[in-house]
Amino acid sequence: MFNIDPAIIEIFGVSAGLLVLISFLMKGERKIRYINIIGSLIFIIYGVLIGSLSVTLLNVGLTLVHIVKLSRKGETEV
């Protein structure tokens, strides 16, 4: 699909996974959600690069959920 070095594509996947993992080690719902959004966005890129509709759609959904939850939460942090 894309003419990109497979090692570069794998870096996207590993980076996204590490960001999501790191976010769960953090305190504060807002921080967790922001880091998860970044990880999900990178996973979307990864999903597109590997041609995986399931990875792409899941992470689009997760990103939207995090954005909605953050917008409803306001400035309150758990």
KOLGU-4560 file (N, C-alpha, C; in nm, 3 decimals, padded with zeros to 5 digits):
<recs>
<n_xx: 00.083 n_yy: -00.119 n_zz: 00.000 ca_xx: 00.000 ca_yy: 00.000 ca_zz: 00.000 c_xx: 00.088 c_yy: 00.126 c_zz: 00.000 mol: A seq: 1 type: MET>
<n_xx: 00.172 n_yy: 00.139 n_zz: 00.101 ca_xx: 00.265 ca_yy: 00.251 ca_zz: 00.108 c_xx: 00.406 c_yy: 00.197 c_zz: 00.091 mol: A seq: 2 type: PHE>
<n_xx: 00.492 n_yy: 00.275 n_zz: 00.030 ca_xx: 00.630 ca_yy: 00.233 ca_zz: 00.009 c_xx: 00.716 c_yy: 00.289 c_zz: 00.122 mol: A seq: 3 type: ASN>
<n_xx: 00.696 n_yy: 00.236 n_zz: 00.241 ca_xx: 00.767 ca_yy: 00.282 ca_zz: 00.360 c_xx: 00.841 c_yy: 00.163 c_zz: 00.419 mol: A seq: 4 type: ILE>
<n_xx: 00.961 n_yy: 00.188 n_zz: 00.465 ca_xx: 01.042 ca_yy: 00.084 ca_zz: 00.529 c_xx: 00.962 c_yy: 00.017 c_zz: 00.642 mol: A seq: 5 type: ASP>
<n_xx: 00.951 n_yy: -00.114 n_zz: 00.642 ca_xx: 00.876 ca_yy: -00.184 ca_zz: 00.747 c_xx: 00.925 c_yy: -00.152 c_zz: 00.888 mol: A seq: 6 type: PRO>
<n_xx: 01.053 n_yy: -00.122 n_zz: 00.902 ca_xx: 01.107 ca_yy: -00.087 ca_zz: 01.035 c_xx: 01.046 c_yy: 00.044 c_zz: 01.084 mol: A seq: 7 type: ALA>
<n_xx: 01.025 n_yy: 00.138 n_zz: 00.995 ca_xx: 00.963 ca_yy: 00.267 ca_zz: 01.031 c_xx: 00.819 c_yy: 00.243 c_zz: 01.074 mol: A seq: 8 type: ILE>
<n_xx: 00.749 n_yy: 00.159 n_zz: 01.001 ca_xx: 00.610 ca_yy: 00.127 ca_zz: 01.035 c_xx: 00.603 c_yy: 00.062 c_zz: 01.173 mol: A seq: 9 type: ILE>
<n_xx: 00.695 n_yy: -00.029 n_zz: 01.198 ca_xx: 00.699 ca_yy: -00.097 ca_zz: 01.328 c_xx: 00.727 c_yy: 00.002 c_zz: 01.441 mol: A seq: 10 type: GLU>
<n_xx: 00.809 n_yy: 00.102 n_zz: 01.414 ca_xx: 00.837 ca_yy: 00.206 ca_zz: 01.514 c_xx: 00.708 c_yy: 00.279 c_zz: 01.552 mol: A seq: 11 type: ILE>
<n_xx: 00.622 n_yy: 00.306 n_zz: 01.454 ca_xx: 00.493 ca_yy: 00.368 ca_zz: 01.485 c_xx: 00.412 c_yy: 00.280 c_zz: 01.580 mol: A seq: 12 type: PHE>
<n_xx: 00.403 n_yy: 00.152 n_zz: 01.551 ca_xx: 00.325 ca_yy: 00.060 ca_zz: 01.634 c_xx: 00.380 c_yy: 00.048 c_zz: 01.774 mol: A seq: 13 type: GLY>
<n_xx: 00.510 n_yy: 00.033 n_zz: 01.787 ca_xx: 00.573 ca_yy: 00.019 ca_zz: 01.918 c_xx: 00.560 c_yy: 00.150 c_zz: 01.997 mol: A seq: 14 type: VAL>
<n_xx: 00.580 n_yy: 00.262 n_zz: 01.932 ca_xx: 00.568 ca_yy: 00.393 ca_zz: 01.999 c_xx: 00.427 c_yy: 00.414 c_zz: 02.052 mol: A seq: 15 type: SER>
<n_xx: 00.329 n_yy: 00.383 n_zz: 01.971 ca_xx: 00.190 ca_yy: 00.398 ca_zz: 02.013 c_xx: 00.160 c_yy: 00.309 c_zz: 02.133 mol: A seq: 16 type: ALA>
<n_xx: 00.205 n_yy: 00.185 n_zz: 02.125 ca_xx: 00.184 ca_yy: 00.092 ca_zz: 02.236 c_xx: 00.249 c_yy: 00.139 c_zz: 02.365 mol: A seq: 17 type: GLY>
<n_xx: 00.371 n_yy: 00.190 n_zz: 02.354 ca_xx: 00.441 ca_yy: 00.241 ca_zz: 02.473 c_xx: 00.370 c_yy: 00.360 c_zz: 02.533 mol: A seq: 18 type: LEU>
<n_xx: 00.320 n_yy: 00.451 n_zz: 02.450 ca_xx: 00.247 ca_yy: 00.567 ca_zz: 02.501 c_xx: 00.121 c_yy: 00.525 c_zz: 02.576 mol: A seq: 19 type: LEU>
<n_xx: 00.048 n_yy: 00.431 n_zz: 02.521 ca_xx: -00.073 ca_yy: 00.384 ca_zz: 02.589 c_xx: -00.036 c_yy: 00.316 c_zz: 02.720 mol: A seq: 20 type: VAL>
<n_xx: 00.068 n_yy: 00.234 n_zz: 02.720 ca_xx: 00.113 ca_yy: 00.168 ca_zz: 02.842 c_xx: 00.156 c_yy: 00.270 c_zz: 02.947 mol: A seq: 21 type: LEU>
<n_xx: 00.236 n_yy: 00.367 n_zz: 02.907 ca_xx: 00.285 ca_yy: 00.470 ca_zz: 02.999 c_xx: 00.169 c_yy: 00.549 c_zz: 03.058 mol: A seq: 22 type: ILE>
<n_xx: 00.066 n_yy: 00.576 n_zz: 02.977 ca_xx: -00.046 ca_yy: 00.655 ca_zz: 03.026 c_xx: -00.113 c_yy: 00.587 c_zz: 03.146 mol: A seq: 23 type: SER>
<n_xx: -00.116 n_yy: 00.454 n_zz: 03.147 ca_xx: -00.180 ca_yy: 00.384 ca_zz: 03.258 c_xx: -00.095 c_yy: 00.385 c_zz: 03.385 mol: A seq: 24 type: PHE>
<n_xx: 00.028 n_yy: 00.428 n_zz: 03.375 ca_xx: 00.113 ca_yy: 00.442 ca_zz: 03.493 c_xx: 00.103 c_yy: 00.581 c_zz: 03.554 mol: A seq: 25 type: LEU>
<n_xx: 00.031 n_yy: 00.670 n_zz: 03.486 ca_xx: 00.020 ca_yy: 00.809 ca_zz: 03.530 c_xx: -00.098 c_yy: 00.825 c_zz: 03.626 mol: A seq: 26 type: MET>
<n_xx: -00.096 n_yy: 00.935 n_zz: 03.699 ca_xx: -00.208 ca_yy: 00.970 ca_zz: 03.786 c_xx: -00.285 c_yy: 01.084 c_zz: 03.721 mol: A seq: 27 type: LYS>
<n_xx: -00.412 n_yy: 01.085 n_zz: 03.742 ca_xx: -00.496 ca_yy: 01.192 ca_zz: 03.690 c_xx: -00.561 c_yy: 01.152 c_zz: 03.559 mol: A seq: 28 type: GLY>
<n_xx: -00.693 n_yy: 01.151 n_zz: 03.559 ca_xx: -00.768 ca_yy: 01.108 ca_zz: 03.441 c_xx: -00.736 c_yy: 01.191 c_zz: 03.318 mol: A seq: 29 type: GLU>
<n_xx: -00.723 n_yy: 01.322 n_zz: 03.334 ca_xx: -00.695 ca_yy: 01.408 ca_zz: 03.218 c_xx: -00.561 c_yy: 01.372 c_zz: 03.154 mol: A seq: 30 type: ARG>
<n_xx: -00.458 n_yy: 01.353 n_zz: 03.233 ca_xx: -00.327 ca_yy: 01.316 ca_zz: 03.179 c_xx: -00.335 c_yy: 01.182 c_zz: 03.106 mol: A seq: 31 type: LYS>
<n_xx: -00.402 n_yy: 01.087 n_zz: 03.169 ca_xx: -00.416 ca_yy: 00.955 ca_zz: 03.106 c_xx: -00.485 c_yy: 00.969 c_zz: 02.971 mol: A seq: 32 type: ILE>
<n_xx: -00.594 n_yy: 01.044 n_zz: 02.967 ca_xx: -00.669 ca_yy: 01.059 ca_zz: 02.841 c_xx: -00.588 c_yy: 01.132 c_zz: 02.735 mol: A seq: 33 type: ARG>
<n_xx: -00.515 n_yy: 01.237 n_zz: 02.772 ca_xx: -00.436 ca_yy: 01.311 ca_zz: 02.672 c_xx: -00.327 c_yy: 01.221 c_zz: 02.613 mol: A seq: 34 type: TYR>
<n_xx: -00.258 n_yy: 01.147 n_zz: 02.697 ca_xx: -00.153 ca_yy: 01.058 ca_zz: 02.647 c_xx: -00.215 c_yy: 00.947 c_zz: 02.562 mol: A seq: 35 type: ILE>
<n_xx: -00.331 n_yy: 00.897 n_zz: 02.604 ca_xx: -00.400 ca_yy: 00.795 ca_zz: 02.526 c_xx: -00.443 c_yy: 00.848 c_zz: 02.390 mol: A seq: 36 type: ASN>
<n_xx: -00.484 n_yy: 00.974 n_zz: 02.385 ca_xx: -00.521 ca_yy: 01.034 ca_zz: 02.255 c_xx: -00.400 c_yy: 01.034 c_zz: 02.162 mol: A seq: 37 type: ILE>
<n_xx: -00.286 n_yy: 01.074 n_zz: 02.214 ca_xx: -00.165 ca_yy: 01.075 ca_zz: 02.131 c_xx: -00.132 c_yy: 00.934 c_zz: 02.084 mol: A seq: 38 type: ILE>
<n_xx: -00.139 n_yy: 00.837 n_zz: 02.176 ca_xx: -00.113 ca_yy: 00.698 ca_zz: 02.139 c_xx: -00.212 c_yy: 00.648 c_zz: 02.035 mol: A seq: 39 type: GLY>
<n_xx: -00.339 n_yy: 00.682 n_zz: 02.052 ca_xx: -00.441 ca_yy: 00.639 ca_zz: 01.956 c_xx: -00.420 c_yy: 00.702 c_zz: 01.819 mol: A seq: 40 type: SER>
<n_xx: -00.379 n_yy: 00.827 n_zz: 01.817 ca_xx: -00.353 ca_yy: 00.893 ca_zz: 01.688 c_xx: -00.236 c_yy: 00.826 c_zz: 01.615 mol: A seq: 41 type: LEU>
<n_xx: -00.134 n_yy: 00.789 n_zz: 01.692 ca_xx: -00.022 ca_yy: 00.718 ca_zz: 01.630 c_xx: -00.067 c_yy: 00.579 c_zz: 01.583 mol: A seq: 42 type: ILE>
<n_xx: -00.153 n_yy: 00.514 n_zz: 01.663 ca_xx: -00.207 ca_yy: 00.384 ca_zz: 01.620 c_xx: -00.291 c_yy: 00.398 c_zz: 01.494 mol: A seq: 43 type: PHE>
<n_xx: -00.361 n_yy: 00.511 n_zz: 01.477 ca_xx: -00.437 ca_yy: 00.533 ca_zz: 01.353 c_xx: -00.342 c_yy: 00.537 c_zz: 01.234 mol: A seq: 44 type: ILE>
<n_xx: -00.233 n_yy: 00.610 n_zz: 01.248 ca_xx: -00.133 ca_yy: 00.616 ca_zz: 01.141 c_xx: -00.079 c_yy: 00.476 c_zz: 01.113 mol: A seq: 45 type: ILE>
<n_xx: -00.047 n_yy: 00.404 n_zz: 01.219 ca_xx: 00.003 ca_yy: 00.268 ca_zz: 01.206 c_xx: -00.098 c_yy: 00.179 c_zz: 01.134 mol: A seq: 46 type: TYR>
<n_xx: -00.224 n_yy: 00.187 n_zz: 01.174 ca_xx: -00.328 ca_yy: 00.107 ca_zz: 01.112 c_xx: -00.343 c_yy: 00.136 c_zz: 00.963 mol: A seq: 47 type: GLY>
<n_xx: -00.334 n_yy: 00.263 n_zz: 00.928 ca_xx: -00.341 ca_yy: 00.300 ca_zz: 00.786 c_xx: -00.220 c_yy: 00.246 c_zz: 00.712 mol: A seq: 48 type: VAL>
<n_xx: -00.102 n_yy: 00.258 n_zz: 00.772 ca_xx: 00.021 ca_yy: 00.212 ca_zz: 00.705 c_xx: 00.022 c_yy: 00.062 c_zz: 00.681 mol: A seq: 49 type: LEU>
<n_xx: -00.036 n_yy: -00.015 n_zz: 00.775 ca_xx: -00.037 ca_yy: -00.160 ca_zz: 00.756 c_xx: -00.165 c_yy: -00.207 c_zz: 00.687 mol: A seq: 50 type: ILE>
<n_xx: -00.253 n_yy: -00.112 n_zz: 00.657 ca_xx: -00.376 ca_yy: -00.147 ca_zz: 00.587 c_xx: -00.475 c_yy: -00.224 c_zz: 00.673 mol: A seq: 51 type: GLY>
<n_xx: -00.477 n_yy: -00.195 n_zz: 00.803 ca_xx: -00.566 ca_yy: -00.265 ca_zz: 00.895 c_xx: -00.684 c_yy: -00.177 c_zz: 00.932 mol: A seq: 52 type: SER>
<n_xx: -00.799 n_yy: -00.211 n_zz: 00.879 ca_xx: -00.920 ca_yy: -00.136 ca_zz: 00.909 c_xx: -00.958 c_yy: -00.149 c_zz: 01.056 mol: A seq: 53 type: LEU>
<n_xx: -00.938 n_yy: -00.267 n_zz: 01.114 ca_xx: -00.975 ca_yy: -00.288 ca_zz: 01.254 c_xx: -00.892 c_yy: -00.202 c_zz: 01.349 mol: A seq: 54 type: SER>
<n_xx: -00.762 n_yy: -00.195 n_zz: 01.327 ca_xx: -00.675 ca_yy: -00.112 ca_zz: 01.412 c_xx: -00.713 c_yy: 00.035 c_zz: 01.394 mol: A seq: 55 type: VAL>
<n_xx: -00.735 n_yy: 00.076 n_zz: 01.271 ca_xx: -00.767 ca_yy: 00.216 ca_zz: 01.243 c_xx: -00.901 c_yy: 00.255 c_zz: 01.306 mol: A seq: 56 type: THR>
<n_xx: -01.005 n_yy: 00.176 n_zz: 01.283 ca_xx: -01.138 ca_yy: 00.211 ca_zz: 01.335 c_xx: -01.143 c_yy: 00.207 c_zz: 01.487 mol: A seq: 57 type: LEU>
<n_xx: -01.079 n_yy: 00.108 n_zz: 01.547 ca_xx: -01.077 ca_yy: 00.101 ca_zz: 01.693 c_xx: -01.017 c_yy: 00.227 c_zz: 01.752 mol: A seq: 58 type: LEU>
<n_xx: -00.906 n_yy: 00.271 n_zz: 01.696 ca_xx: -00.837 ca_yy: 00.386 ca_zz: 01.753 c_xx: -00.904 c_yy: 00.518 c_zz: 01.718 mol: A seq: 59 type: ASN>
<n_xx: -00.974 n_yy: 00.525 n_zz: 01.606 ca_xx: -01.057 ca_yy: 00.643 ca_zz: 01.579 c_xx: -01.166 c_yy: 00.651 c_zz: 01.686 mol: A seq: 60 type: VAL>
<n_xx: -01.228 n_yy: 00.536 n_zz: 01.715 ca_xx: -01.331 ca_yy: 00.532 ca_zz: 01.819 c_xx: -01.277 c_yy: 00.571 c_zz: 01.955 mol: A seq: 61 type: GLY>
<n_xx: -01.162 n_yy: 00.516 n_zz: 01.992 ca_xx: -01.102 ca_yy: 00.549 ca_zz: 02.122 c_xx: -01.068 c_yy: 00.697 c_zz: 02.132 mol: A seq: 62 type: LEU>
<n_xx: -01.015 n_yy: 00.753 n_zz: 02.024 ca_xx: -00.981 ca_yy: 00.896 ca_zz: 02.025 c_xx: -01.107 c_yy: 00.979 c_zz: 02.047 mol: A seq: 63 type: THR>
<n_xx: -01.215 n_yy: 00.946 n_zz: 01.977 ca_xx: -01.340 ca_yy: 01.020 ca_zz: 01.992 c_xx: -01.396 c_yy: 01.007 c_zz: 02.134 mol: A seq: 64 type: LEU>
<n_xx: -01.389 n_yy: 00.887 n_zz: 02.192 ca_xx: -01.436 ca_yy: 00.868 ca_zz: 02.329 c_xx: -01.357 c_yy: 00.955 c_zz: 02.425 mol: A seq: 65 type: VAL>
<n_xx: -01.225 n_yy: 00.956 n_zz: 02.412 ca_xx: -01.142 ca_yy: 01.038 ca_zz: 02.501 c_xx: -01.174 c_yy: 01.187 c_zz: 02.485 mol: A seq: 66 type: HIS>
<n_xx: -01.193 n_yy: 01.231 n_zz: 02.363 ca_xx: -01.223 ca_yy: 01.373 ca_zz: 02.340 c_xx: -01.358 c_yy: 01.410 c_zz: 02.402 mol: A seq: 67 type: ILE>
<n_xx: -01.457 n_yy: 01.325 n_zz: 02.383 ca_xx: -01.590 ca_yy: 01.352 ca_zz: 02.441 c_xx: -01.582 c_yy: 01.353 c_zz: 02.593 mol: A seq: 68 type: VAL>
<n_xx: -01.516 n_yy: 01.255 n_zz: 02.652 ca_xx: -01.503 ca_yy: 01.249 ca_zz: 02.798 c_xx: -01.429 c_yy: 01.371 c_zz: 02.852 mol: A seq: 69 type: LYS>
<n_xx: -01.325 n_yy: 01.414 n_zz: 02.783 ca_xx: -01.251 ca_yy: 01.532 ca_zz: 02.828 c_xx: -01.336 c_yy: 01.658 c_zz: 02.816 mol: A seq: 70 type: LEU>
<n_xx: -01.414 n_yy: 01.669 n_zz: 02.711 ca_xx: -01.496 ca_yy: 01.790 ca_zz: 02.693 c_xx: -01.608 c_yy: 01.796 c_zz: 02.797 mol: A seq: 71 type: SER>
<n_xx: -01.660 n_yy: 01.682 n_zz: 02.838 ca_xx: -01.765 ca_yy: 01.678 ca_zz: 02.940 c_xx: -01.710 c_yy: 01.695 c_zz: 03.080 mol: A seq: 72 type: ARG>
<n_xx: -01.586 n_yy: 01.660 n_zz: 03.097 ca_xx: -01.525 ca_yy: 01.664 ca_zz: 03.230 c_xx: -01.490 c_yy: 01.806 c_zz: 03.271 mol: A seq: 73 type: LYS>
<n_xx: -01.466 n_yy: 01.894 n_zz: 03.173 ca_xx: -01.426 ca_yy: 02.030 ca_zz: 03.206 c_xx: -01.286 c_yy: 02.032 c_zz: 03.264 mol: A seq: 74 type: GLY>
<n_xx: -01.267 n_yy: 02.111 n_zz: 03.365 ca_xx: -01.135 ca_yy: 02.123 ca_zz: 03.427 c_xx: -01.119 c_yy: 02.037 c_zz: 03.551 mol: A seq: 75 type: GLU>
<n_xx: -01.220 n_yy: 01.957 n_zz: 03.586 ca_xx: -01.212 ca_yy: 01.871 ca_zz: 03.704 c_xx: -01.122 c_yy: 01.753 c_zz: 03.675 mol: A seq: 76 type: THR>
<n_xx: -01.033 n_yy: 01.725 n_zz: 03.769 ca_xx: -00.943 ca_yy: 01.611 ca_zz: 03.752 c_xx: -00.970 c_yy: 01.510 c_zz: 03.863 mol: A seq: 77 type: GLU>
<n_xx: -00.971 n_yy: 01.383 n_zz: 03.822 ca_xx: -00.994 ca_yy: 01.276 ca_zz: 03.919 c_xx: -00.862 c_yy: 01.229 c_zz: 03.974 mol: A seq: 78 type: VAL>
</recs>
